[in-house]
Amino acid sequence: MHNDIHGKGKAKYARKTFRNFAKSIKRYWFFILLAVLLSIGSAVLGIFIPKILGDMTNIAVDTYPNIDFGAIGGKAILVVVLFLISAALNYGQAYILAVVTAKYTAHLREQIIDKITRLPISYFDTHKYGDVLSRMTNDIDILTTSLSQEIADITLSLTTLIGVIIIMLTISAPLSLVSFVVVILSVLVVGKITNYAQKFFLERQTVLGSLNARIEEDYSGQNIIKINSYEETATREFGEINERLAKITLKSQFLSALSMPVTHIFTNVGYVVVCVLGGMFVVNGQINIGNIQAFLQYVSRFNRPITEIASTVSTIQALLASAERIFEFLAEPEEEPDPVPAKTIAKAKGTVEFNDVCFSYDKKTPIIKHFSVKVEPGMKVAIVGPTGAGKTTIINLLMRFYEPDSGFITIDGVPIREMKRADVRALFGMVLQDTWLFSGTVEENLRYGKQNATEAEIIKAAKMSSVNHIIEALPKAYKTEISEDSDNISAGEKQLVTITRAMIADPPMMILDEATSNVDTRTEQLIQDSFEKLTRKRTSFVIAHRLSTIRNSDLILVMKDGEIIEQGNHEELLKKKGFYAELYNSQFAEG
């Protein structure tokens, strides 16, 4: 009973995957059909060649000893012409399918990139991007690389098979029957094998995604691995995934490879039987020698497409498994559509209000509980509290990365859920604790938030953030190539670049996730001065890690377990001698 259910589910998966695949490649159907027709034409022309060669043998036998070389020569020229036309048609279909494959590959990757931009932040919080990378590279490569070859092979094989069957029946029905019985038995046995092998191919692609995710994590986290002497454990854990992948690959490849030798056994047995019976028919005068010669060639050609179809089974299985993972990703739930019509804020003043906001990531464990606060324009608001208090979650809700379970947030009196997400996010500049720079020049990174920024605007902002002299000291100044992993610019300098980037964008409000724990004292002071300039006359939210840096904040929200337990300015909170005072004094004592 269990196997039946599993089988039905798998058949449903295969049909669904094929439907998705057919829909995604719909725009190329005309060219694929043209290539298929050319392939059919090439196969049909090739089918007649053994028959013509058999006719040449019959002419030689019938006209012996005065062999009619003229008639034989005419047949030979016909064979050469058929060969050349067949080859030209085959080249044409190969070229068309190569172009289709290249364009389809590019289209799929564009779809995935577009999908990534429409996925909610929650997806990236719950999925390893090494697995997404694997779908975008390995799975697409498997799907598209074999696409053109499989279309050509299957078309050629099926056309050859049908054509050969027809001609074999016209030559000898009894001999054809023997060949057909052998093929049917072969197909039944191979079908059972491939049906069992399919699940291993899908599992293989899933484990390969996990392996890629692990490689990415281990590569990017080498410093942490070495600091904690975790090399041996990391290697062992990687080895376990790698070993699992090797075992699944072995099973899937062995089972799929088994289909070809099984097919060979059946076809060779059939070939021997046909040879013996054919010889008897020639001796008895039931068939002439030229026709038996042609029939034996057709038996060989009849077996070949069956063998080729069997050999493509593993490729098709891997193709289906990869396609399933690609279309599964493309079917992931996207962000809820923006409201229509959406409200806008012509010129933001910077009033932000949280109204009884509650939120949980899993809809079970509350993270934010009845959070309410009103922030007036130009206020600098610091959010402090222990790890897990909900500080970052407040920012995620404000930026509409997540939606509150209840309650609402307004900017200048406009509920942000009634605005476009892009419009909400355009109101804020963000400087995160983890600096993010892409591969490109310093200037390109600084223009990221404002593509049309002038050179004067860039230099002015760089001077304000005290990073201009650092950039000018680089080999090519603003044209110097950098990236997140660059070693020609320090962590603190990268942070100053991200602050400058926010200054150039010049948003009405700012969100800062302080990041000065891994820089020297001088750079820390530069970053603090830049923060001050960046937040001046702007409503700003600062997630504070070092409490000494937020003493001049207009409002400090002390959070614990998703609730505001204290609020006020620095002096007021110290006088209360509550949780904030305890936190501050403990840091001061450590200092």
Steps between C-alpha positions, in 0.01 A plus 500: 500500500782736591679435173184569301454833672863588444477403135191713443665798666807463286296478178317816602833671564631399158191632321505824697870552432451433129208745487709767668788429265275513191352830618839657570635407155181600318659800326744267321247241381514615135878456481489172691231373260712609203802318645286190561376506138858530372602213728209289372599579141860400571388174663252413220763544231741283695238224537491432123875445466514132619212415264685657206819313599297177507364581153860542378579151632189357328604664168846349529358153577227516233733623219797274585733434315422804280456739794308818416751753638300789352195419710719439806682831440169687480396351835840593648463864391151506656647370829767777499237770431277370781800500736588863415142632530450307825824647642397855397159464667665359813742796513206741463306352791814493718566870434139602574490301825837643608362854459175409679694345789722808541201736500293277730788477748530879509120530538490257794780681683323833445183343643686386810664840554160668452346250742766577760403869490133410562554256786430617855791541739357206697607268216865603533480469877391135469696376195872462444598700197755234404200284410345782295838543329503128421158527334617797297822332384507120527130436446466741208817361341368144527160601363620707205828330407325172429187665359610536137672162496201318645249663264718403201571148629140420588365640171760312297450180698119503481496588129755231424308250710167565324655506153700184559193317634304583182777385264575188708133397476509542119806273480396220742214497752623186690851638549352837604281329761806342662672841521188669645456240777862548607461879505177488705667278762800736507280809548304338786815404692676833442182686600500329839866589555460868405184536705695391808801719415304828468474573873878478537554766233274747678666428835841544336417855386365588845816375675714679240324825596580431867863430411529831312348683795754334730791593272385862491465513881838338564673725246353827630543395864864389493603761759240376748586136426871561567444717807291226660728215382197358325689373194480132589127513577426711190692254284319206658157659455580588138625145449170359625299701246753422228487128582121507493511669158749241375278210611184648346690581179631143487150356542341730242778457243519123550126453456481725196812346347349155555233575240748494210660157561155353567384641167812361329434151635146493361590657165798271442290192576241627252773565240628142529148358460438718191831390344417131546141530372608734217760248382235228495263723299771574241581129462128422460463776243249694712712816483787608274849573628485876434186535710643296789812717482279812524289342776806425713611862462152612601510269803824671599338841440187384681706408805707819490218749569376273779851498648534876455166564668614277788830691523316834523288380790756609763536839333124546487471400866766751603332757274161443665650515850676828418188640332293413808740697724506800264122521462454435872710810567315705238169399665604623847247745654591860422449820695137606522425746218509869581164670559326660200470793512792546738538801725808718466684759707605797289756636747562299814520689829614195693221427749499126569246327721464137609142423608461189720720291270521124562712262294633145492710334230331161530156627606550308826781659701440876558806713424343848524219551752270806491779736389389866491715812462480833317814656354489870410683644196876532541517283814788263550359180646728234643374145546690303762460168674650154530534261206160370393313799641352579159713801399566385142142375467372855560713620208380209283141603566571867437658417162211264415730199473232337714140599575365531858259232619290778650528874550646735240784742428459849353735756346368855509160349582496269195484125582800343327293194402303736274819610322720323247789319667747677270356839604532411870858383462593805292428712809782332693871465467658201671849446637525143621731332745617270221643721229397403148701610200469347156779432250563826319672834547472714812303754295253236378444385859439859615246555220303191603227696678491786248604403149494858365719648776755751368872476566476812716226342715709188547813687604303731732344200677836323521654805667210522747553136598880545520558227242615724211869495598484119539349458153748745345784290644381189312688407179231640266313711755125486427562266205663233720335157479369370834259236628373356826803270509757763394810526718602843363248671731445427870174412676471847652569667165233284339257621766591860421433428130152364586430813710611718209272302271207579731597868509499519119155340485386774741185325637265681739550235771783269606539158656838420652621168632813607684809313394809621676596196700767377257677830419776699664427797728579767239281339233227452758503872573484576125200269467329662800560849358361383165195354674439837665519685168282240331221518760502878546148643440379154395270262680734212577487161665820359647535141615750559775763250608731735688281707730768769532431600138133588551516734799386794285195315357168680533323177592637166616269199480608220731366169374481161665307197374333702223364776725606853590580477869655848531520814287644847535829678439833391644486709817138407576567131464809512723299674772241219489777257595321229306597255226668766280709631789604144577599439136685831472690463825603144416646620166662798668655270763631275224644805324 
